[in-house]
Amino acid sequence: MTVLTSPTPTVPTAPRVRRQALLAGVVAGPLFVTTAVLQILTRNGFDLTRHPISLLANGPFGWVQSANFLVAGVLSVIFAYAAAPQLRGGRGAVAGPVLLAGYGVGLITAGIFKADPAMGFPAGAPAGYPEHLSTSSIIHGFAPPLAFGCMVAACFVLAGRFARDGRRSAAVVTRVVAVVCILLTVPVGPLFSVRLFVSVVLGFAWVTAFAVSLHRHQPSLG
């Protein structure tokens, strides 16, 4: 006797994984900023008005900030992977995900290669910048501009897409974020390290908002 059985339903594994991977973009910013703020408040001798957060990678607990860069970078790359199919078929379909991935690569690089101790942090570091930079510090010097440049460029690219899709408010906010981040990082005037950190917070806030938007507009997969 022949037994008829119902076929096993196919689980849309790839779409499900991609949808869940969007959450990487949701958590990357809050995790990075919270970890950095806790260190700013607790690391002995660190002064944000004088020290960029990259210097937190030095000293007995320097591994925390190195890991912070690495985790945020990996999460950002995962988010770029997840965002790619959501942007397919329109303006910025290629450039958007590539720039978001570049943002993550810059953060990963900053985590692998740390800046040299400087400006009195940690204790025993030179009062200014070292006369001779290590290879690690030189490479690290390229990482933040790479991450920041990719993030700002992604904002401009995706703002154009938002405008074309009729999402004018999102386009305006995205362009404002990009312009403000650029202005904050102009190396002229007081509190440069504070302004750098504010630009990091603002950039991550935009990534988080974009990731939340993409995740909310995905259909349920089960």
C-alpha positions as CSV (number, residue, x, y, z in Angstrom):
1,M,0.0,0.0,0.0
2,T,1.3,3.4,-1.0
3,V,1.5,5.9,1.8
4,L,1.1,9.5,0.7
5,T,2.9,12.0,2.8
6,S,2.9,15.8,2.7
7,P,6.1,17.3,1.4
8,T,8.3,18.9,4.1
9,P,7.9,22.7,3.8
10,T,11.0,24.5,2.6
11,V,12.3,26.9,5.2
12,P,13.5,30.2,3.6
13,T,16.9,29.9,5.5
14,A,18.7,32.6,3.6
15,P,16.0,35.3,3.9
16,R,15.5,34.4,7.5
17,V,19.2,34.7,8.3
18,R,19.5,38.0,6.4
19,R,16.5,39.4,8.2
20,Q,17.9,38.5,11.6
21,A,21.3,39.8,10.5
22,L,19.8,43.3,10.2
23,L,19.7,43.3,14.0
24,A,23.5,43.5,13.9
25,G,23.1,47.1,12.7
26,V,20.6,47.8,15.5
27,V,22.9,46.7,18.3
28,A,26.3,47.8,17.0
29,G,26.0,51.5,17.8
30,P,24.4,51.2,21.3
31,L,26.9,48.5,22.3
32,F,30.0,50.5,21.1
33,V,28.9,53.8,22.6
34,T,27.9,52.3,25.9
35,T,31.2,50.5,26.2
36,A,33.1,53.6,25.3
37,V,31.2,55.8,27.8
38,L,31.7,53.3,30.6
39,Q,35.5,53.4,29.9
40,I,35.5,57.2,29.7
41,L,33.9,57.4,33.1
42,T,36.0,54.7,34.8
43,R,39.5,54.6,33.2
44,N,41.9,56.4,35.6
45,G,43.5,59.4,33.9
46,F,41.4,59.5,30.8
47,D,40.0,62.9,29.9
48,L,37.8,63.1,26.8
49,T,38.4,66.8,26.5
50,R,42.1,65.9,25.7
51,H,42.2,62.3,24.7
52,P,40.5,60.6,21.7
53,I,38.8,57.3,22.5
54,S,41.4,55.4,20.5
55,L,43.8,55.9,23.4
56,L,41.5,53.7,25.5
57,A,43.1,50.7,23.8
58,N,46.2,51.3,25.9
59,G,46.9,50.3,29.5
60,P,45.8,47.3,31.6
61,F,42.2,47.4,30.3
62,G,43.1,48.4,26.7
63,W,41.8,45.1,25.4
64,V,38.3,46.3,26.2
65,Q,38.4,49.1,23.6
66,S,40.2,47.0,21.1
67,A,37.4,44.4,21.4
68,N,34.9,47.2,21.2
69,F,36.2,48.3,17.9
70,L,36.3,44.7,16.6
71,V,32.8,43.8,17.7
72,A,31.3,47.0,16.3
73,G,33.2,46.4,13.1
74,V,32.1,42.8,12.6
75,L,28.5,43.7,13.4
76,S,28.6,46.6,10.9
77,V,29.9,44.2,8.2
78,I,27.1,41.7,9.0
79,F,24.6,44.6,8.7
80,A,26.0,45.5,5.3
81,Y,25.5,41.9,4.2
82,A,21.9,42.0,5.5
83,A,21.1,45.3,4.0
84,A,22.3,44.5,0.5
85,P,19.2,42.6,-0.7
86,Q,16.9,45.3,0.8
87,L,18.6,47.9,-1.4
88,R,18.6,45.8,-4.6
89,G,17.2,47.4,-7.7
90,G,17.5,51.1,-6.9
91,R,19.9,53.9,-6.4
92,G,22.8,53.0,-4.1
93,A,22.1,49.3,-4.5
94,V,25.8,48.5,-4.7
95,A,27.5,51.6,-3.3
96,G,25.3,51.6,-0.1
97,P,26.2,48.1,1.2
98,V,29.9,48.5,0.0
99,L,30.2,51.7,2.0
100,L,28.6,50.2,5.1
101,A,31.0,47.3,4.9
102,G,33.9,49.8,4.5
103,Y,32.7,51.4,7.7
104,G,32.9,48.1,9.5
105,V,36.3,47.3,8.0
106,G,37.6,50.6,9.3
107,L,36.4,49.8,12.8
108,I,37.9,46.3,12.6
109,T,41.3,47.8,11.5
110,A,41.1,50.2,14.5
111,G,40.6,47.2,16.8
112,I,43.5,45.2,15.4
113,F,46.0,48.1,15.3
114,K,46.0,50.4,18.3
115,A,47.3,53.9,18.6
116,D,50.5,54.5,20.7
117,P,50.1,55.9,24.2
118,A,50.2,59.7,24.1
119,M,49.2,62.9,25.8
120,G,49.8,61.5,29.2
121,F,47.5,58.5,28.8
122,P,47.9,55.9,30.2
123,A,50.2,56.9,33.1
124,G,53.8,57.2,31.9
125,A,52.9,58.1,28.3
126,P,54.5,61.1,26.6
127,A,53.0,64.4,27.5
128,G,52.4,65.0,23.7
129,Y,52.6,62.6,20.8
130,P,55.5,60.2,20.5
131,E,58.3,61.3,18.3
132,H,58.4,57.9,16.5
133,L,55.1,56.1,15.8
134,S,54.9,52.4,15.8
135,T,53.7,50.6,12.7
136,S,50.5,49.7,14.6
137,S,49.8,53.4,15.3
138,I,50.5,54.4,11.7
139,I,48.0,51.8,10.4
140,H,45.5,52.8,13.1
141,G,45.8,56.4,11.9
142,F,44.2,55.4,8.6
143,A,41.3,53.4,10.2
144,P,39.1,56.1,11.7
145,P,39.2,58.2,8.5
146,L,38.3,55.1,6.5
147,A,35.4,54.3,8.8
148,F,34.2,57.8,9.0
149,G,34.5,58.5,5.3
150,C,32.6,55.4,4.4
151,M,29.8,56.3,6.8
152,V,29.4,59.8,5.6
153,A,29.5,58.7,1.9
154,A,26.9,56.0,2.7
155,C,24.7,58.8,4.2
156,F,24.9,60.9,1.0
157,V,24.4,57.9,-1.3
158,L,21.4,56.6,0.7
159,A,19.9,60.1,1.1
160,G,19.7,60.2,-2.7
161,R,17.9,56.9,-2.7
162,F,15.5,58.0,0.0
163,A,14.6,61.2,-2.0
164,R,14.1,59.2,-5.1
165,D,11.8,56.8,-3.2
166,G,9.7,59.7,-1.9
167,R,11.1,59.5,1.6
168,R,12.0,63.2,1.8
169,S,12.2,63.5,5.6
170,A,14.6,60.5,5.8
171,A,16.7,62.1,3.0
172,V,16.9,65.4,4.7
173,V,17.8,63.9,8.1
174,T,20.4,61.7,6.5
175,R,22.1,64.6,4.7
176,V,22.0,66.7,7.9
177,V,23.7,63.9,9.8
178,A,26.4,63.6,7.2
179,V,27.1,67.4,7.2
180,V,27.1,67.7,10.9
181,C,29.5,64.8,11.2
182,I,31.8,66.5,8.8
183,L,31.7,69.8,10.6
184,L,32.3,68.2,14.0
185,T,35.5,66.6,12.8
186,V,37.1,69.7,11.3
187,P,40.4,69.8,13.2
188,V,40.1,73.4,14.1
189,G,38.9,74.8,17.4
190,P,38.6,73.5,21.0
191,L,37.5,70.1,22.3
192,F,38.4,68.3,19.1
193,S,38.4,64.8,20.9
194,V,34.9,65.6,22.3
195,R,33.6,66.6,18.9
196,L,35.1,63.4,17.4
197,F,33.2,61.3,19.9
198,V,30.0,63.2,19.3
199,S,30.4,62.5,15.5
200,V,30.9,58.8,16.3
201,V,27.7,58.7,18.4
202,L,25.7,60.6,15.7
203,G,27.0,58.3,12.9
204,F,26.1,55.2,14.9
205,A,22.7,56.6,15.8
206,W,22.0,57.0,12.1
207,V,23.2,53.4,11.3
208,T,20.9,52.1,14.2
209,A,17.9,54.1,12.9
210,F,18.5,52.8,9.4
211,A,18.8,49.2,10.6
212,V,15.6,49.5,12.6
213,S,13.8,50.9,9.6
214,L,14.9,48.0,7.4
215,H,14.1,45.4,10.0
216,R,10.6,46.8,10.6
217,H,9.7,46.7,6.9
218,Q,10.7,43.1,6.4
219,P,7.8,40.6,6.1
220,S,7.6,37.9,8.7
221,L,9.3,34.6,7.6
222,G,7.5,32.3,10.0
